């Protein structure tokens, strides 16, 4: 690259006295490390797993390369889009030209089950007007009430702290939304983005999702997803970018303690070695951060333990033939939520591989595979006629029991900012106070926030390219 902030650099090129250790190699940690290295900081990145990417990773199963779960992003996710550009992976995770979500309702007779949520090239809120007016899964009266609720949602002030204490389900009910409208529209979107149903979600976070994704810009909700295994993006390309930036990356390296030295530096202990640095960024899960925080670093460290977690279950089915002709769809009237075609990305050469993403899966996360097979294969037959008579070559599940933080009412007061009371110690992670729910966007934003705080403290200039996404937001 010709940009000097991104050119290949070695530790010997960087002046001494400005060093950082980033603990955690998920999206937050990788972002922090890249941003600091681009600004001339000597960075060591430590990750306990054998790979980078955190909970957005891939693994091998026979001849398949499998993502642990289906991850998507939206056009309004400007920080994650910056991240993809930074690791030279944007072309591998393209966005839709225009929002278009097929929605199948099993309560309708075959042939009349399909509805679509899509946008027109019109200003907000007219861009969704025709789609909402013709959405067959709601009555005419329900559609009208949805429009009025959307306008009321758009008028909410996201800076109002009172929103955090309210639940989204109660707000929807107070604004005339029927149980059917919640199921067929608000939860259809909200469960996938918040990992919680409306009644269990903070109004602040829900309003942020819908205002930013659907009511800010006509193209904000256009959907993007990786057309290659996530590991190719978040591990391989991320590692290449880190190496080029001069970051020392160590995987299979579990940090056991972090301590502040008398001379103002920090010591990071790993088995058999101590890393010393001017700055440390904890880019790990909140409970792990709690265990590593030195005494006095936060006023109320116990708040981190009060941030709940929510699971995501992914059901993987490989058929002996093609049974789905669209890249994905969402379902109503069924335990199935969202179904994605992962055939090409997985490397499958014959048949078709579908991944079912089941958010807010508290009731199923520990169910035996046999029980899930008996539940979901018949549901797929009801939804997709092509599966009837098709052979199932493989069926397996992946479980992330603590996939995200739970976006419950009141969670906002528990989420800390990036700065701590300990000089030189910072926090990053999707669970920190980014204003976003637990998404890839929130993780990257937290890494940007941490890098920005570090550079301000050190009096270092910020890499100009790091903040380009803020102008596009």
C-alpha positions in Angstrom: 0.0 0.0 0.0 1.1 3.6 -0.6 -0.5 5.1 2.5 2.4 5.5 5.0 0.1 4.7 7.9 -0.5 1.2 6.6 2.8 0.3 5.0 4.7 -2.7 6.2 6.5 -1.9 9.4 8.7 -3.8 11.9 9.1 -3.2 15.6 12.6 -1.8 15.0 11.1 1.0 12.9 9.0 2.3 15.8 10.4 4.6 18.5 10.7 3.0 21.9 8.6 4.3 24.8 5.3 3.8 23.1 4.3 0.2 23.4 0.9 -1.5 23.9 -0.3 -5.0 24.7 -3.8 -5.9 23.4 -5.3 -8.9 25.2 -7.9 -10.7 23.0 -7.9 -11.4 19.3 -11.5 -11.0 18.5 -12.7 -8.2 16.2 -12.3 -5.6 19.0 -8.7 -6.6 19.8 -7.7 -6.9 16.1 -9.2 -3.5 15.4 -7.4 -1.9 18.4 -4.1 -3.5 17.4 -4.3 -2.4 13.8 -5.3 1.2 14.7 -2.5 1.6 17.2 0.1 0.1 14.9 -1.0 2.4 12.1 -0.3 5.3 14.5 3.2 4.1 15.2 2.7 2.2 18.4 4.6 -1.0 19.0 1.8 -3.6 19.6 1.7 -7.1 20.9 -1.6 -9.0 20.5 -2.2 -11.9 22.8 -5.0 -14.4 22.1 -5.7 -17.6 24.1 -7.3 -19.5 21.3 -5.4 -21.0 18.4 -6.9 -18.5 16.0 -8.2 -14.9 15.7 -11.7 -13.8 15.2 -13.3 -14.4 18.6 -16.8 -15.9 18.2 -17.0 -15.2 14.5 -14.8 -18.1 13.3 -14.7 -21.2 11.1 -13.7 -24.8 11.6 -13.4 -27.9 9.4 -15.9 -30.8 9.4 -14.8 -33.4 6.9 -14.6 -31.7 3.5 -16.7 -28.7 4.7 -15.5 -25.4 6.1 -18.1 -24.4 8.6 -18.8 -21.1 10.3 -19.7 -21.4 13.9 -22.8 -19.3 13.2 -24.2 -17.1 10.4 -23.1 -13.5 10.8 -24.4 -10.6 8.8 -24.0 -6.9 8.8 -25.8 -3.9 7.4 -24.8 -1.0 5.2 -25.1 1.2 8.2 -22.4 -0.8 9.9 -19.8 1.7 8.8 -17.1 0.6 11.3 -17.3 -3.1 10.3 -17.2 -2.0 6.7 -14.0 0.0 7.5 -12.6 -3.2 9.1 -13.3 -5.2 6.0 -11.6 -2.6 3.9 -8.6 -2.5 6.2 -8.0 -6.2 6.0 -8.7 -6.1 2.2 -11.8 -8.3 2.6 -14.7 -6.1 1.5 -15.1 -7.9 -1.9 -15.5 -11.3 0.0 -18.5 -10.0 2.1 -20.6 -7.9 -0.3 -23.8 -6.1 0.5 -27.1 -6.5 -1.3 -27.7 -3.9 -4.0 -31.0 -3.2 -2.2 -32.7 -4.6 0.9 -34.8 -7.7 0.0 -35.8 -10.2 2.6 -38.1 -13.1 1.7 -40.4 -14.0 4.6 -42.3 -17.3 4.5 -45.4 -17.7 6.7 -46.4 -21.3 7.5 -49.8 -20.2 8.6 -50.7 -19.5 5.0 -51.5 -22.1 2.3 -48.7 -23.2 0.0 -48.4 -20.8 -2.8 -49.4 -17.9 -0.7 -46.7 -18.0 2.0 -44.2 -15.6 0.5 -43.9 -12.0 1.5 -41.0 -9.6 1.1 -39.5 -6.8 3.1 -37.6 -4.6 0.6 -36.9 -1.0 -0.1 -37.4 1.4 -3.0 -35.0 4.1 -4.1 -37.0 6.8 -2.2 -36.2 9.0 0.8 -36.8 7.8 4.3 -39.5 6.8 5.3 -41.0 6.4 1.9 -38.4 3.9 1.0 -40.3 1.2 2.9 -43.8 2.5 2.2 -44.7 0.2 -0.7 -43.2 -2.9 1.0 -45.1 -2.3 4.2 -48.3 -1.5 2.3 -48.2 -4.8 0.5 -46.7 -7.0 3.3 -49.1 -9.9 3.3 -48.3 -11.1 6.8 -50.1 -8.2 8.5 -53.6 -7.0 8.1 -54.3 -3.5 6.6 -55.0 -2.1 10.1 -51.8 -3.6 11.5 -49.7 -2.1 8.7 -51.1 1.3 9.4 -50.4 1.0 13.1 -46.8 -0.2 12.2 -46.3 3.0 10.2 -47.4 5.2 13.1 -45.2 3.3 15.6 -42.2 3.7 13.2 -42.7 7.4 13.2 -43.0 7.5 17.0 -39.8 5.4 17.2 -38.0 7.8 14.8 -38.9 10.7 17.1 -37.2 9.1 20.2 -34.1 10.7 21.5 -31.4 8.0 21.7 -29.5 10.2 24.2 -32.4 10.0 26.7 -31.1 7.7 29.5 -34.7 6.8 30.5 -35.0 4.7 27.3 -32.6 2.2 28.7 -34.9 1.3 31.7 -37.9 0.6 29.4 -38.6 -2.6 27.6 -39.3 -2.5 23.9 -42.2 -4.9 24.1 -44.1 -2.7 26.5 -43.4 0.4 24.3 -44.7 -1.5 21.2 -47.9 -2.5 23.0 -48.4 1.1 24.2 -48.1 2.2 20.5 -50.8 -0.2 19.2 -48.7 -3.1 18.1 -50.5 -6.4 18.1 -48.8 -9.7 19.0 -48.9 -10.6 15.3 -47.2 -7.4 14.3 -44.5 -8.0 16.9 -43.9 -11.5 15.6 -44.1 -10.7 11.9 -42.1 -7.6 11.8 -40.5 -6.2 15.0 -39.2 -9.5 16.4 -38.3 -10.7 12.9 -35.7 -8.0 12.7 -35.1 -7.4 16.4 -34.4 -11.0 17.5 -31.7 -11.3 14.8 -30.0 -8.0 15.7 -30.6 -7.9 19.4 -30.6 -11.6 20.3 -33.7 -11.1 22.4 -37.4 -10.8 21.8 -39.0 -7.3 22.2 -40.2 -7.8 25.8 -36.7 -8.7 26.9 -35.0 -5.9 25.1 -34.0 -2.4 26.2 -35.9 0.3 24.4 -32.7 2.2 24.0 -31.0 -0.6 22.1 -34.1 -1.5 20.1 -34.7 2.1 19.1 -31.0 2.4 18.1 -31.3 -0.6 15.8 -34.5 0.4 14.1 -33.7 4.1 13.8 -30.2 3.5 12.4 -31.0 0.5 10.3 -34.5 1.3 8.9 -35.1 5.0 9.5 -31.9 6.8 8.9 -30.9 6.3 5.3 -32.7 4.5 2.5 -29.9 1.9 2.1 -29.0 1.6 5.8 -30.5 -1.9 6.2 -29.1 -3.5 3.0 -27.7 -6.8 4.2 -24.1 -8.1 3.7 -22.5 -11.4 4.6 -19.4 -13.3 4.0 -19.3 -15.4 0.8 -16.2 -17.2 2.1 -15.6 -18.8 5.5 -15.4 -16.3 8.3 -12.0 -17.7 9.2 -10.7 -16.4 5.9 -11.7 -12.9 6.9 -11.3 -12.7 10.6 -8.3 -14.9 11.0 -6.3 -15.2 7.8 -6.8 -11.8 6.3 -6.7 -10.2 9.8 -3.4 -11.9 10.5 -1.9 -10.8 7.2 -3.0 -7.2 8.0 -1.5 -7.4 11.5 1.7 -8.8 10.2 2.0 -6.0 7.6 1.4 -3.4 10.3 4.2 -4.8 12.4 2.0 -6.2 15.2 3.5 -9.1 17.1 0.6 -11.7 17.3 0.7 -14.6 19.7 -2.1 -17.2 19.7 -2.5 -20.0 22.2 -1.3 -17.5 24.8 -3.5 -17.2 27.9 -3.0 -14.1 30.0 -3.0 -14.9 33.7 -2.6 -11.4 35.3 -2.2 -7.7 34.5 -0.4 -5.4 37.0 0.7 -1.8 37.2 4.4 -1.2 37.8 5.8 1.6 40.0 7.4 3.3 37.0 4.0 3.6 35.3 4.4 0.7 32.9 2.2 -2.4 32.9 3.2 -6.1 33.2 1.1 -8.7 31.4 1.8 -12.2 32.6 1.5 -15.3 30.4 2.9 -18.7 31.2 6.6 -18.5 31.1 6.8 -14.9 30.0 6.0 -11.3 31.1 5.2 -8.6 28.6 5.9 -5.0 29.6 4.1 -2.1 27.9 3.1 1.5 28.4 -0.6 0.7 27.6 -2.8 -2.4 28.0 -6.2 -2.9 26.3 -8.4 -5.7 27.6 -10.4 -6.8 24.6 -12.0 -9.8 26.1 -15.4 -10.9 27.3 -16.8 -9.0 30.3 -16.3 -11.8 32.8 -12.7 -12.3 31.7 -12.1 -8.6 31.9 -13.4 -8.7 35.5 -10.9 -11.4 36.4 -8.0 -9.4 34.9 -8.9 -5.9 36.1 -6.6 -4.7 38.9 -8.2 -3.4 42.1 -9.5 0.2 41.7 -9.6 0.1 37.9 -13.4 0.6 37.8 -15.7 2.1 40.4 -18.1 -0.8 40.3 -16.3 -3.8 38.6 -19.2 -6.0 39.8 -21.3 -4.4 37.1 -19.5 -6.5 34.6 -20.8 -9.7 36.2 -24.3 -8.3 36.1 -24.3 -8.0 32.3 -26.2 -11.1 31.3 -25.4 -13.3 28.3 -27.7 -14.7 25.6 -27.2 -17.9 23.5 -27.4 -18.5 19.7 -28.0 -22.0 18.3 -27.0 -22.9 14.8 -28.5 -25.9 13.0 -26.6 -27.2 10.0 -28.1 -29.5 7.4 -26.5 -30.9 4.2 -28.9 -32.2 1.6 -28.1 -34.3 -1.4 -29.7 -31.9 -3.8 -30.6 -28.2 -4.1 -33.6 -27.4 -2.0 -33.4 -23.6 -1.7 -33.0 -21.2 -4.7 -32.5 -17.9 -2.7 -29.5 -16.9 -0.6 -31.6 -16.8 2.5 -35.1 -16.4 4.0 -36.8 -15.7 7.3 -39.7 -17.8 8.6 -42.9 -17.1 10.6 -45.2 -19.6 12.3 -42.3 -22.0 12.8 -39.4 -22.4 15.3 -37.1 -21.8 12.3 -36.0 -18.1 12.3 -33.5 -17.4 9.5 -32.0 -19.9 6.9 -28.9 -19.3 4.8 -27.4 -21.1 1.9 -23.8 -21.8 2.8 -23.0 -24.3 0.0 -20.5 -22.3 -1.9 -18.8 -20.7 1.1 -18.3 -24.1 2.7 -16.7 -25.7 -0.3 -19.5 -28.3 -0.8 -19.4 -29.6 -4.3 -22.6 -31.7 -4.5 -26.0 -31.0 -2.9 -26.8 -28.0 -0.7 -25.8 -26.9 2.8 -28.2 -24.8 4.8 -27.5 -23.1 8.1 -30.3 -22.1 10.4 -29.5 -19.2 12.7 -31.6 -19.4 15.9 -31.2 -16.4 18.2 -32.5 -16.0 21.7 -32.2 -19.8 21.9 -32.4 -20.2 25.7 -35.0 -23.0 25.5 -33.0 -25.0 23.0 -29.3 -24.3 23.5 -28.8 -27.5 25.5 -31.2 -29.8 23.6 -29.7 -33.0 22.3 -28.8 -33.2 18.6 -31.4 -36.0 18.1 -34.2 -33.8 19.5 -33.2 -30.9 17.3 -33.1 -33.1 14.3 -36.6 -34.3 15.0 -37.8 -30.8 15.4 -36.1 -29.0 12.5 -36.1 -31.4 9.6 -39.9 -31.6 9.5 -40.0 -27.8 9.8 -37.8 -27.5 6.8 -40.0 -29.9 4.9 -43.0 -27.6 5.7 -41.1 -24.5 4.6 -39.2 -25.9 1.5 -41.1 -28.4 -0.7 -37.8 -29.3 -2.3 -36.6 -30.9 0.9 -39.4 -33.5 0.7 -37.7 -36.7 -0.5 -34.2 -35.1 -0.4 -31.6 -37.1 1.4 -30.0 -35.6 4.5 -26.2 -36.3 4.2 -25.3 -34.5 7.5 -27.0 -32.8 10.4 -25.1 -31.1 13.2 -25.4 -28.1 15.5 -23.1 -25.5 16.9 -23.8 -23.8 20.2 -22.6 -20.4 21.5 -24.1 -20.3 25.0 -22.7 -16.8 25.7 -22.9 -15.5 22.1 -23.8 -12.0 23.1 -24.5 -9.8 26.1 -28.2 -9.8 26.9 -29.8 -6.5 25.8 -32.1 -6.4 28.8 -33.6 -3.1 30.1 -31.1 -1.4 32.3 -28.0 -3.0 30.7 -26.9 0.4 29.5 -25.9 1.5 33.0 -23.8 -1.6 33.4 -21.7 -1.1 30.2 -18.4 0.7 30.9 -16.7 3.1 28.7 -13.2 2.4 27.3 -11.3 4.3 29.9 -10.6 2.9 33.4 -9.3 4.7 36.5 -5.9 3.0 36.1 -3.7 5.1 33.9 -2.8 3.2 30.7 -5.5 0.5 31.0 -8.4 0.5 28.6 -11.4 -1.8 27.7 -12.7 -2.9 24.4 -15.4 -5.4 23.4 -18.9 -5.4 22.0 -20.2 -5.2 25.6 -18.6 -1.8 26.3 -20.6 1.4 25.9 -20.7 1.7 22.1 -24.4 2.4 21.9 -24.8 -0.7 19.7 -26.1 -4.1 20.7 -23.6 -7.1 20.6 -22.8 -7.1 17.0 -19.6 -7.2 14.9 -20.2 -3.5 14.4 -20.1 -2.9 18.1 -17.0 -4.9 18.5 -15.1 -2.9 15.9 -16.4 0.4 17.2 -15.1 -0.5 20.7 -11.7 -1.2 19.2 -11.7 2.2 17.5 -12.8 3.8 20.8 -10.0 2.1 22.7 -7.4 3.1 20.1 -8.6 6.6 20.1 -8.4 6.9 23.9 -4.9 5.4 23.9 -3.7 7.8 21.3 -5.2 10.8 22.9 -3.5 9.9 26.2 -0.2 9.3 24.6 -0.5 12.5 22.6 -0.1 10.6 19.3 -1.7 11.7 16.1 -4.7 9.5 15.1 -4.5 7.7 11.7 -6.7 9.7 9.4 -8.1 6.6 7.7 -9.3 5.2 11.0 -12.1 7.7 11.4 -13.3 7.9 7.8 -16.2 5.7 8.6 -17.5 8.3 11.1 -18.1 10.7 8.3 -20.0 8.1 6.3 -22.2 7.1 9.3 
